[in-house]
Amino acid sequence: MRFMSPPVNDERHTDMTAQDVTRPRLTPARIVALTVIAVLAAGLVALRVSGGAASVTVPRGAHAGQLVLHPCTYPTDVGKLAADCGTLVVPENRQDPKSRLIALPVTRVHAATAHPGAPVLYLQGGPGLTNMEFPQASRFTATHDVLVVGYRGVDGSVRLDCPEVANALTGTSDLLAKKTMRAYSSAFRHCAGRLTTSGIDLTGYNSVERVDDMEAARSAFGYRTVNLISESAGTRTAMVYSWRHPQSINRSVMIGVNPPGHYLYDGATTDAQIAHYSQLCAKDVGCRGETGNLKETMAGLAKDLPDRWLFLPIKPGNVKLGTFYGLAQATSAAAPLSSPQTINTWTSAAHGDSSGMWLLSLMAELTIPTSHVWGDMAATGQLDNDVAAAYYANGGDQGSILGNAFTDHLWGGGGLVQAWPHSPEVDQYKQLRPTDVDTLLINGDVDFATPAQVATTELLPTLRHGHEVVLSNLGHTADTWNYQKPAANRLINTFFDTGRVDKSGYTNRAMDFRASPTQTMLAKITLAALVGLGAVTALVLAWLPLRLRRRDSVGTKTSLAARTIYAPVVGLGGWCIGSLVVMTAWPFMSLDSQALAVVSIGGPVALATYFAWVHRSWQRSTRNAGLAVAVAGAVIGTWLGLHAVSGLFSVVTAVLAAVLGSNFGLCVRDITAPQVPPTDRPGSAGVPQQVTAFDLT
């Protein structure tokens, strides 16, 4: 027997349809929603604008040496200080009479006294790092102006960006693999060719021209002499300055000294430093309990590093490179990449826990590709081209514990030597020269990046008025700035003011091997967060459609929560799931991949907002259109959010932008498109419900 529906009154049905169509409405709730979306989107735009490099241009009609200033403030470790900011115009290549002009940013931080001494001129290390950030400037402004002058090729109107190099180092099988180093060197050649074609004279970007920029700034500001405060690779800029313009320097302080010839590292020296740490470890109860001989433990483990922690791959070259970075700093100020933490990672791996090595591998992979303005690294590093060429002609590393990882990485296994145009004017400064400039050298005795013995045996004998302070159980420059700050301030300021070396404020530091938090702990926390957020995402995306199956919609309160609270969590969790899949199945793919972010963030966010918006009783065409709008808004938002900031924080901005984009698309659709009448479903009451999307009224 077949049951048939009763006849329908066509006129009555037509009237009901007309009444039940939800016409486009701009309700108060939607106005609020769009306002919130607009405010948050504006915040993302502001992040993008503030995060970009300040625009520096050559003023119209400018001439070499021209200085233009305006009042400003400068951020320091004690807050913002009164300053003058502006632009200095210099030739791109002083060896070429027809050279074009370029512009450099400059800042003068005002001294607190009306009669300051010679100003302090800062020289950052790197290379490839900005010279415009000097938070320690406040330590000198009691009696000195402080000058920061932008580095050509990094801070000025010309920037030697090499995305080719970053791409060559991104998503590799191993940062020290031969294939990676070949790609790295080739990327420099392609970058140099592209920059040259764009009109940049690369031979004008080198240490000599940089020094002459500093001298031009001193002259333009009207100072008779300056005090130099330099660190790491910046100390060789200070050396060249003292050789070219000794009459312009009052006194010079170098922290973490790096003379010419040492922008590559000797494996035997690194092994000797590890042996020194081994002796210190033997005197420490905690460290001694982990290993009877640290050097032997590291040497044995380095021959056969673990290739996996649980299901996560470990890249041995990344571990060795991360280890070198980690051993450079001896205090917890450098956490999570300090020597106590790094040593703990190796001793833990020797006992079967390789989680810290996975973290070292991951940190190297995520941070190194974007760690430099790579063109500047090649330009300023060319002072050591001959030394690097000789090193690799003699076979390179001869079996040191870390395989001289840092040198191989920086020089691309030797390929960088021929990959960048050479500036002949630097050749005169390949060797150390004597100088009369009053100079103070400050080094830590466990500094892997700039070993103290290099300054002692090579540079100090060339200084006719040289002084040296070696700080016990301290590493690279961050240790010097952060350990016993009053003592460091007294040492440097007293030397600038009087020429005396007053280290009386220091007490010898006992080496502390306690690592908190350890890299092994951080690795476990990282994995737990990835798995946990991924699990939450899976549960939310399973729960919402189940709730939808039991009723016509998820409900007003749940809809609001899903679109504002659950969606960001789901987006972040989706990225966690995607990252785990990539690290496990495709370790050659970078976690910075835009495709990974768009799929793993945009997809889950779109589903969460769609489930919160949709009603089961709507016609299929309405539901499909809503899903398409949610996906499109989330994908576009994710892509835009990735470009709001750089680094891993871009994942957060991408998640936020995906949520905004998906909600914005659905709100606009609700306002501009009428809702199709609901369809009767078996088991329903048979009476159409008037429903709207995101209707909070």
CORLINDA-V720479 format. One record per residue. RES is the residue in one small letter. PSI is psi as a letter, one per 30 degrees, with the letter a starting at -180 (NA if undefined). Layout:
res=(RES | RES)
psi=(PSI | PSI)
This chain:
res=(m | r | f | m | s | p | p | v | n | d | e | r | h | t | d | m | t | a | q | d | v | t | r | p | r | l | t | p | a | r | i | v | a | l | t | v | i | a | v | l | a | a | g | l | v | a | l | r | v | s | g | g | a | a | s | v | t | v | p | r | g | a | h | a | g | q | l | v | l | h | p | c | t | y | p | t | d | v | g | k | l | a | a | d | c | g | t | l | v | v | p | e | n | r | q | d | p | k | s | r | l | i | a | l | p | v | t | r | v | h | a | a | t | a | h | p | g | a | p | v | l | y | l | q | g | g | p | g | l | t | n | m | e | f | p | q | a | s | r | f | t | a | t | h | d | v | l | v | v | g | y | r | g | v | d | g | s | v | r | l | d | c | p | e | v | a | n | a | l | t | g | t | s | d | l | l | a | k | k | t | m | r | a | y | s | s | a | f | r | h | c | a | g | r | l | t | t | s | g | i | d | l | t | g | y | n | s | v | e | r | v | d | d | m | e | a | a | r | s | a | f | g | y | r | t | v | n | l | i | s | e | s | a | g | t | r | t | a | m | v | y | s | w | r | h | p | q | s | i | n | r | s | v | m | i | g | v | n | p | p | g | h | y | l | y | d | g | a | t | t | d | a | q | i | a | h | y | s | q | l | c | a | k | d | v | g | c | r | g | e | t | g | n | l | k | e | t | m | a | g | l | a | k | d | l | p | d | r | w | l | f | l | p | i | k | p | g | n | v | k | l | g | t | f | y | g | l | a | q | a | t | s | a | a | a | p | l | s | s | p | q | t | i | n | t | w | t | s | a | a | h | g | d | s | s | g | m | w | l | l | s | l | m | a | e | l | t | i | p | t | s | h | v | w | g | d | m | a | a | t | g | q | l | d | n | d | v | a | a | a | y | y | a | n | g | g | d | q | g | s | i | l | g | n | a | f | t | d | h | l | w | g | g | g | g | l | v | q | a | w | p | h | s | p | e | v | d | q | y | k | q | l | r | p | t | d | v | d | t | l | l | i | n | g | d | v | d | f | a | t | p | a | q | v | a | t | t | e | l | l | p | t | l | r | h | g | h | e | v | v | l | s | n | l | g | h | t | a | d | t | w | n | y | q | k | p | a | a | n | r | l | i | n | t | f | f | d | t | g | r | v | d | k | s | g | y | t | n | r | a | m | d | f | r | a | s | p | t | q | t | m | l | a | k | i | t | l | a | a | l | v | g | l | g | a | v | t | a | l | v | l | a | w | l | p | l | r | l | r | r | r | d | s | v | g | t | k | t | s | l | a | a | r | t | i | y | a | p | v | v | g | l | g | g | w | c | i | g | s | l | v | v | m | t | a | w | p | f | m | s | l | d | s | q | a | l | a | v | v | s | i | g | g | p | v | a | l | a | t | y | f | a | w | v | h | r | s | w | q | r | s | t | r | n | a | g | l | a | v | a | v | a | g | a | v | i | g | t | w | l | g | l | h | a | v | s | g | l | f | s | v | v | t | a | v | l | a | a | v | l | g | s | n | f | g | l | c | v | r | d | i | t | a | p | q | v | p | p | t | d | r | p | g | s | a | g | v | p | q | q | v | t | a | f | d | l | t)
psi=(k | k | k | k | k | l | k | k | j | e | e | e | e | e | e | e | e | e | e | f | k | j | l | k | k | i | l | e | e | e | e | e | e | e | e | e | e | e | e | e | e | e | e | e | e | e | e | e | e | f | f | l | k | k | k | k | l | k | k | k | g | l | l | k | f | k | k | k | l | l | k | a | l | k | k | a | f | g | a | k | l | k | l | k | l | a | k | k | k | l | k | e | j | f | f | j | f | g | k | l | k | l | k | k | k | k | k | j | k | k | l | f | l | f | i | l | a | k | l | k | k | k | j | l | b | c | a | g | l | k | g | f | j | i | f | g | e | f | f | f | f | e | g | k | l | k | k | k | k | k | k | k | f | e | f | a | f | k | k | h | k | i | f | e | e | e | e | f | f | k | h | l | f | k | f | g | k | e | e | e | e | e | e | e | e | e | e | e | e | e | e | e | e | e | e | e | e | f | g | k | j | f | f | g | j | l | e | e | e | e | e | f | e | e | e | e | e | e | e | e | f | g | k | e | l | l | k | k | j | l | k | b | f | f | f | f | e | e | e | e | e | f | e | e | h | e | f | f | k | d | l | k | k | k | k | i | k | i | l | k | f | g | g | l | k | k | e | e | e | e | e | e | e | e | e | e | e | e | e | e | e | f | f | k | e | e | e | e | f | f | k | f | j | e | e | e | e | e | e | e | e | f | f | i | k | k | g | k | j | c | g | k | k | k | j | e | e | e | e | e | e | e | e | e | e | e | f | e | k | f | l | f | f | g | k | g | i | l | e | e | e | e | e | e | e | e | e | e | e | f | g | f | j | g | e | e | e | e | e | e | e | e | e | e | e | e | e | e | f | g | f | l | j | e | e | e | e | e | e | f | f | f | f | g | e | e | e | e | e | e | e | f | f | g | f | b | k | h | h | l | e | g | g | h | e | e | e | e | e | e | g | h | g | f | f | f | e | g | f | k | k | k | j | f | f | f | f | f | g | f | l | k | l | l | l | f | k | j | k | k | k | k | l | k | f | h | j | e | e | i | k | e | f | e | e | e | f | e | e | e | f | f | j | f | h | k | l | k | k | j | k | k | h | l | b | a | e | e | e | e | e | f | k | i | e | e | e | e | e | e | e | e | e | e | e | e | e | f | f | l | j | j | g | f | f | k | k | k | k | k | k | j | g | k | j | j | l | l | e | e | e | e | e | e | e | e | e | e | e | e | e | e | e | e | e | e | e | e | e | e | f | e | e | e | e | e | e | e | f | f | l | e | l | f | l | e | e | e | e | e | e | e | f | f | e | e | e | e | e | e | e | e | e | e | e | e | e | e | e | e | e | e | e | e | e | i | f | f | k | k | f | g | k | e | e | e | e | e | e | f | e | e | e | e | e | e | e | e | e | e | e | f | e | l | k | f | f | l | l | e | e | e | e | e | e | e | e | e | e | e | e | e | e | e | e | e | e | e | e | e | e | f | g | e | l | l | a | f | f | f | e | e | e | e | e | e | e | e | e | e | e | e | e | e | e | e | e | e | e | e | e | f | k | k | k | k | k | l | k | k | k | k | f | l | f | f | k | k | k | j | l | l | k | h | j | g | NA)
